[in-house]
């Protein structure tokens, strides 16, 4: 379990994940379960922030600015997506 404060975490994509962008959608294929995951428009935007190496706090601020939503909503939605991706072993917290 990572004890690093959530807002300072930086994530990376597991090297075994196959990632493709087709017609504006991000497609993720995991080798462990052979499931194809897709990200919607907002998920795609967050994915781009993640692969740029932003920490969670930077991603939150970017979402607030881009989508004109509250910091609380941006934080909750972002952490929910990151948790799902981490549970499926698509991303990992960088140490």
C-alpha positions in Angstrom: 0.0 0.0 0.0 1.4 3.4 -1.0 1.4 5.9 1.8 2.2 8.9 -0.4 -0.4 11.7 -0.1 -2.9 11.3 -2.9 -2.6 14.8 -4.4 1.2 14.4 -4.8 1.0 11.0 -6.5 2.1 10.6 -10.1 1.0 7.6 -12.1 2.4 5.6 -14.9 1.0 3.1 -17.3 1.9 -0.5 -16.7 4.3 -1.6 -19.5 2.2 -4.6 -20.5 -0.9 -2.5 -21.3 -1.6 -2.0 -25.0 -2.9 1.5 -25.7 -4.5 2.7 -29.0 -6.4 5.8 -30.0 -9.1 5.2 -32.6 -11.5 7.8 -33.7 -10.8 9.9 -30.6 -11.3 7.0 -28.1 -8.6 5.5 -26.0 -8.6 1.7 -26.0 -6.8 -0.2 -23.3 -6.1 -3.9 -23.5 -4.9 -5.7 -20.4 -3.0 -9.0 -20.9 -4.1 -10.5 -17.6 -7.8 -10.6 -18.4 -7.9 -9.9 -22.2 -10.5 -7.2 -21.7 -10.7 -4.2 -23.9 -11.4 -1.0 -21.9 -12.5 2.3 -23.5 -12.3 5.8 -22.1 -14.9 8.4 -22.8 -14.0 12.0 -23.8 -13.3 13.1 -20.2 -11.4 9.9 -19.5 -9.4 10.5 -22.7 -8.5 14.0 -21.4 -7.5 12.6 -18.0 -5.4 9.9 -19.7 -3.5 12.5 -21.6 -2.7 14.4 -18.4 -1.6 11.1 -16.8 0.8 10.2 -19.6 2.3 13.8 -19.5 3.4 12.9 -15.9 1.2 15.3 -14.0 0.7 14.7 -10.3 -2.9 14.4 -9.1 -3.1 18.0 -7.8 -2.1 19.3 -11.3 -4.7 17.1 -13.0 -7.4 18.4 -10.6 -6.5 22.0 -11.4 -6.5 21.3 -15.2 -9.9 19.6 -14.9 -11.3 22.6 -13.0 -10.0 25.0 -15.6 -11.0 22.9 -18.6 -14.5 21.8 -17.5 -15.5 24.7 -15.2 -16.4 22.3 -12.4 -15.7 22.6 -8.6 -12.4 21.4 -7.3 -14.3 18.9 -5.1 -16.1 17.3 -8.1 -12.9 17.3 -10.1 -11.0 15.6 -7.3 -13.7 13.0 -6.6 -14.2 12.1 -10.3 -10.5 11.9 -11.0 -9.7 9.8 -7.9 -12.6 7.4 -8.9 -11.1 6.9 -12.4 -7.6 6.5 -11.1 -8.7 4.0 -8.5 -10.5 1.9 -11.2 -7.5 2.0 -13.5 -5.2 1.0 -10.6 -7.4 -1.8 -9.5 -7.4 -3.2 -13.1 -3.5 -2.9 -13.1 -3.6 -0.5 -16.0 -1.7 2.2 -14.0 0.5 2.2 -11.0 1.7 4.9 -8.6 5.3 6.0 -9.3 7.5 5.6 -6.3 
